[in-house]
């Protein structure tokens, strides 16, 4: 078989949502609104947790880091997406694409670990309430968060090195909103088997591992709740977990759909819609979920608003 003359790719062209130019500006305004809401909501949550002493607990300590990750997670992709819409396409150098891929994986991995740690925090609070203060000490909290950041860094390094040791040649158009692994694999001109193995290994050791921690924690929580004699007591105890359960369902549900499914025969339009959901919508919804479903946060917010009225 004759060898084809293929030019190595030195830059990538993002073309998502450019097939219908008339939709570009309305989508730009929509994503701008979502991004600003994400920044204000998560930054507001961080400030609220910092200024209200009633929220200086392990759960809200972890939540403040989750809010910070959501700001970073969204900032890696959404501004780039808006640039693509304004310019009807955007060119990214090889290095810039790799950097975006690394940062997205880094922040996304930390999100996974933080949600798992929050499930463990709820397990200790419900199942071992008398030992909660001694288990979830400030030193333990800092250690948990530092471990999540380190694990996220290792995950991002392994995936980035694996992805960008591939040979990209020929077409350089990515019909996606950012440099993610599934669309990049479509541009390879060599054997990508080892890199696809990395995807599976990442999925096994990050997403399912975190899900196991979450599911086991909530299994013990449900057993403990069922032992509470009064219906009111059961409802009150379970209500402390509902916000976290909603956040977990949204985040891991979309990740499983994107990375643990069979990608054969899937349309680029479907991939784009799901990618928009987990990169823009979920970071915006998390502060809303925790503020609308959490009594302590609502009381702290009401207190801040009442103070503002006095001035």
Secondary structure, DSSP 8 states (H G I E B T S, - for coil): -------B-SEEEE-TT-S-GGGHHHHHHHHHHHHHHHHHHHHHHHHHHHH-GGG-SHHHHHHHHHHHHHHHHHHHHHHHHHHHHHHTSEEEEHHHHHHHHHHHHHHHHHHHHHHHHHHHHHHHHHH-GGGHHHHS-HHHHHHHHHHHHHHHHHHHHHHHHHHTTS-BBS--EE-SSS--HHHHHTTB-S--HHHHHHHHHHIIIIIHHHHHHHHHHHHHHHHHHHT-SSHHHHHHHHHTTHHHHHHHHHHHHHHHHHHSS--TT--HHHHHHHHHIIIIIHHHHHHHHHHHS-HHHHHHHHHHHHHHHH-
